[in-house]
């Protein structure tokens, strides 16, 4: 089997395609959640904490050296912990949303499994054997 045909067989398997779709949807979902956190959650959290903007929170470890734009300019060394806090909120909200989605899907799956299937109709052989049994009982 050639390398190309082997790769084609691998790439067209259902699991790989499902995974690719999941990654694409996950990336889009991540953007939606990041927008929600940046535009809604963090401003509300800032309001609750007295107007603190987490995205701007940072600790300067070392001042800048030189004049900005000069070839020997060294920018300030800054520890941006506010962005880290915001990323943690992103993760928590994404994890919560995925948990709720999976829980809802599992609940729907359980309700589908709970519905009993109608018993299958007896085969022709079973019907004939039942008739023979009943006739033998009558004699």
C-alpha positions in Angstrom: 0.0 0.0 0.0 1.4 3.4 -1.0 2.1 6.1 1.5 -0.5 8.4 -0.1 -3.3 5.8 -0.1 -2.5 4.8 3.5 -2.7 8.4 4.6 -5.9 8.9 2.7 -7.4 5.9 4.5 -6.2 7.2 7.8 -7.5 10.7 7.2 -11.0 9.6 6.1 -11.7 7.4 9.1 -14.7 8.7 11.0 -12.7 9.4 14.2 -10.2 11.7 12.5 -13.0 13.7 10.8 -15.0 13.9 14.0 -11.9 15.1 15.8 -11.2 17.8 13.2 -14.8 19.0 13.4 -14.5 19.1 17.2 -11.3 21.1 17.1 -12.8 23.6 14.7 -16.0 24.0 16.8 -13.9 24.1 20.0 -11.8 27.0 18.6 -14.9 28.9 17.6 -16.5 28.2 21.0 -13.3 29.4 22.7 -13.5 32.7 20.9 -17.1 33.1 22.0 -16.3 32.4 25.6 -13.3 34.7 25.5 -15.5 37.5 24.2 -18.0 36.7 26.9 -15.3 36.9 29.6 -13.7 40.0 28.2 -16.9 41.9 27.5 -19.3 40.8 30.2 -17.8 38.8 33.1 -14.6 40.8 33.7 -16.4 44.2 33.7 -19.0 42.8 36.2 -16.2 41.3 38.3 -14.4 44.7 38.2 -17.6 46.4 39.3 -18.0 44.0 42.2 -14.3 44.5 43.2 -14.5 48.3 43.1 -13.6 49.1 39.5 -10.5 46.9 39.2 -9.6 46.1 35.6 -7.8 42.7 35.7 -6.5 42.9 32.1 -4.3 45.9 33.0 -3.0 44.4 36.3 0.8 43.8 36.1 3.9 44.0 38.2 7.0 45.7 36.8 10.1 43.6 37.5 12.6 45.9 35.7 12.3 49.4 34.1 12.9 50.0 30.5 16.5 50.9 29.5 17.2 53.5 26.9 15.0 55.6 24.6 12.1 53.8 22.8 12.9 53.4 19.1 16.7 53.5 19.6 18.6 50.4 18.6 19.9 49.7 22.2 16.4 50.1 23.7 15.4 47.3 26.2 11.7 47.3 27.1 10.5 47.0 30.6 10.2 43.5 32.1 6.5 43.2 33.2 4.8 40.3 35.0 1.2 40.4 33.6 -0.8 38.5 36.2 -4.0 40.2 35.3 -4.0 38.4 31.9 -3.4 35.2 33.7 -6.4 35.8 36.0 -8.5 36.5 32.9 -7.4 33.3 31.3 -8.3 31.3 34.4 -11.8 32.8 34.2 -11.9 31.8 30.5 -11.0 28.3 31.4 -13.5 28.0 34.2 -16.4 29.3 32.0 -15.4 27.0 29.1 -15.1 24.0 31.4 -18.5 24.8 32.9 -20.2 25.2 29.5 -18.7 21.9 28.3 -19.8 20.2 31.5 -23.4 21.5 31.1 -23.5 20.5 27.4 -22.2 16.9 28.2 -24.6 16.6 31.1 -27.5 17.6 28.9 -26.4 15.2 26.2 -26.1 12.3 28.7 -29.6 13.1 30.0 -31.1 13.0 26.5 -29.2 9.7 25.9 -30.6 8.2 29.1 -34.2 9.2 28.2 -33.8 7.6 24.8 -32.5 4.4 26.4 -35.4 4.4 29.0 -38.0 4.1 26.2 -38.6 0.4 25.9 -38.6 -1.0 22.4 -41.7 -2.8 21.2 -41.3 -6.6 21.3 -40.5 -8.1 17.9 -43.3 -9.9 16.2 -42.9 -13.7 16.4 -41.4 -15.4 13.3 -43.5 -17.6 11.1 -41.9 -20.7 12.6 -42.9 -19.6 16.1 -46.4 -19.0 15.0 -46.7 -22.4 13.4 -45.1 -24.1 16.4 -47.6 -22.3 18.7 -50.5 -23.5 16.5 -49.2 -27.1 16.6 -48.8 -26.9 20.4 -52.3 -25.6 20.8 -53.8 -28.3 18.5 -51.9 -31.0 20.5 -53.3 -29.7 23.7 -56.8 -29.9 22.4 -56.5 -33.6 21.5 
